[in-house]
Amino acid sequence: MSEALQVALRDSAIFAPDGASGSTVHGEATLTREAAEAPWILHVGMAVPDDLRSKFAVSAITSSASAGTDAFRPSPEALADAARRAITGLEAQCRLARGDASGLEVLLSSGEPSQILVALRYVSDREAREHAGRLLPLLRSEDTRVRVAVLDVLGTVGTLDHAAAIVREVHRLDPGATREAYRALARLGGTDAVGFLRFAAANEDDPELRAEAERALSSALSGKPPSAAEVPRGVDLPKLARGHRQ
């Protein structure tokens, strides 16, 4: 694992050694998996580069990447690939901190839930409405946390067009994401949102989801969002660079 990380760091435009004799870069890496059939996940942490310390609310940044599903341990090739993708995620965070929005596309297209959640935090914190359309394909993510977080963020930065897109996807969602979809539609409002929430409030089989749909419908009709106590946020997104908010 250490060798894979050092190779990835040597190829990094941001974290590579400085070229001095014996120079090396130190990071922390751990390898975990949640269950025997789950993929291995390589977690990598690096100190924030000196020139970016004022841009981050933390002293170290982290990134993760999947490393295959081998029974006992990832292969060297899988570890090397995971290390490269994890470092790429760290580089993307640094680019965002420098005001380079290209890092956002790297994170969103990574396929790694942890990196996608960092990107969603960036969009949410900055209310970056121009990126809302890019989030819609993630409603079909295999990761529940990503689906719920996308709906939460769209409820903040989306438009009436995004409400219509959410309505088209609701039938694919699991109950947890469906609950977040109702909340997002309540915030977005509009004809599509109100029409669907009215239908859900009258036809939802699950009593808890029906109550959620009723609250969302009332909110959409009144234009008054539910209190924070009534509607807890679905996902606690990871903190990211403060960056340059416009």
N, C-alpha and C positions, 0 to 999 in steps of 0.2 A: 504493500500500500504506500509506503514511504517513497519507494522508487517511482511509482506511477505519479505521485504528487509532484516530486521534484522534476520529472520530465515535463509535466504540464506547466509547471511554474517557469521552467527555462524557456518555454515557447511563448510565454505571456508578454504582451506589450506593456503591461502595467506592473506585474509582480516578478518579473525576471530578475535574477541576480545582477548586480551592477558591473560585472566584468572583472572585478578585482580578483587577484589570485586567492583561491580558496573560498571565494564568495558563494554564499548559499542563501536561500530564502526559507524562513521557517513558518510553517503553517500547522494547523491542527486538523487531524482527520479522524473520523470514526466511521465504523461500518456497522449498520444495524439492519434488522428486518423485523417486521411485526409478527410474522407467522411463517411456518415452514414452507408454505406455498407462495408466500409474498416475495417480491423482488428485494434483493439487497439494495440498500441506500447508502451511498457514500456522502458523508457530511464534511464539508471543508470550511474552516474558519481562518481568516487572515486579519491582521491588524489593518486598520484604515490607513491608507497612504498619508504621509505627513501633510501633503498639500491639500488634503480633503478633510482634515480633522474638524474644521469648523462647519463642514457641510453635513456631518452625520451626528445623530443623537446618541451614537454608541461608539465604543472604541475599537470594536471588531465587527466585521461583516461575515456573514455565513452564506453558504450556497450548498445545494444538494443535487445529486443526480443518481439515477438508478443504475445498478451494476449487474443486471441479469438475475436469473433465478436458479443458478446452480445449487445443488443440494447442500454442499458443505462450505463452499467458499467461492467467491467470484473468480473467474479465470483472469490471468494477467491481462489479457486483451480487454476484457470487460472492465477491469479496474482502470486501465489506462484511458479507455474511452470515457468512463464516468468522471475521472479526475479532470480530463480536458473540458468536459461539459460543465462541471462544477466551477472551474476557474473562469470559463467563459461567462457564467452567471455572475461571478464576482466582478469581472471587468465591466459587464453591462451596468451593474449598480454604480460603479465609479463613473462611468460615462454619464449616467443620469445626474449624478451629483455635480458634474461639470457643466450641466445644461445641455448635454447632447442627447436628444430624444431617441436617437437610433438604438440606444440601449434598451428602450422599452420594447421594441419589436423583437430583439433577441430574447428577452425574458418571456414575452407572450408566446413566441413560437418554439420555445425550448422543449415543450412536452413534459416538463418537470413541474409537478404541482407546486412545490415550494417556491420555484422561481416565478411561476405565474402569479402566485399570491402576492409576491413582492411587487410585481408589475401592477396588480390591481390596487394595491395600497397607494402606489404612486399616482394612478389616475384618480383615485378617490380623494386623496389629500389635496391635490391641486385642482380638483373639480375640472379635470381636463376633458371637456365635452367633445373635443375634436377626435378623441380616441374611442368614443363610445361604440361606434359601429364595428370597430375591430374586436370588440368583446363578444359579439353575438355568437360566433362559432363555438365559443367556449361554453355555451349553454349545454352543449352535448359532450362535454368532458366526462371521462370515466370517473373522475374524482369528485366526490360529493362536496368537499370543501370548496373546490373551484366553482362548481355550479352555483352553490349558495352565495359565494362571494361575488360572482358576476352579477347575479340578480340584485344583490345589495347595492353594488356600485352603480348599476344601470338605473336603479331607483333614484340615485342622486344626480347622475350626469346625463341620463337619457332624455329622449324627446318622445313626442306622441308616436313617431314612427317606431321607436324602440318598444313602446308599449304594445304595438301591434305585433312585433316580432316575438315578444314574450308570450303573447296569447297563442301564437302559432306553435310554440314549443311546450306549452304547459302539459299537454297530454303525455309527453315523454318523461316527465320529471317524477322523482321519488317524493314521498310525502314531505320530507324536510325541505326540499327545494321548492315544492309546490307552495308551502307556507311562505317562503321568502318571495316567491313570485307574486302572491297576493299582496304582500307588503309593498313590493316594488310598484305594482300597478296602482295601488292606492296613492303613492307619491306622484306618479306620472300623470294619472288622470286621463281625461279625454274619452271620446266615444267608445273606442275599442276596449279600453280598460274598464269603464263603467258597465258596458254591455256584458263583458265576460264575468266580472265580479257579481253582477246581478244573477247571471246564470249559475255560477258556482254557489252563491249563497242559497239558492233555491234547490240545488240538485246534488251538492256534495254529500257523499255517503258518510264520510268520517266526521263525527261530531265536532272534534277539535278543529279540523280544517274548515268545517262549515262555519263555526264561530269566527275563525280567522277571516274567512271570506266576507262575513257580515260586517265585521269591524272595518275591513278594507273598503267595502262598498260605501259604508257610512262616511269614511274619511274622504274617499274620492268624490262623493256627492257634495260634501260640505266644504271641501278644499282645506280642511283642517287636519293636519297629520296627527296620528295617535301620539300619546306621550311616550317618552323613552321607557317608562316603567311598563307600559302596555306592550311595547314592541321591542324586546331586546334584539341587539344585532346578532345576525346569524353566525358570523365568523370573525374572530379576532385576527385581523390581518397583521403580518409582521411589519415592524417599523422600517422606514427607509430613509434615505438621505433627505435632508431638508431641501436641498437643491435651490433652484432659482424660480421662485413662484412669480408668475407674471401678474 
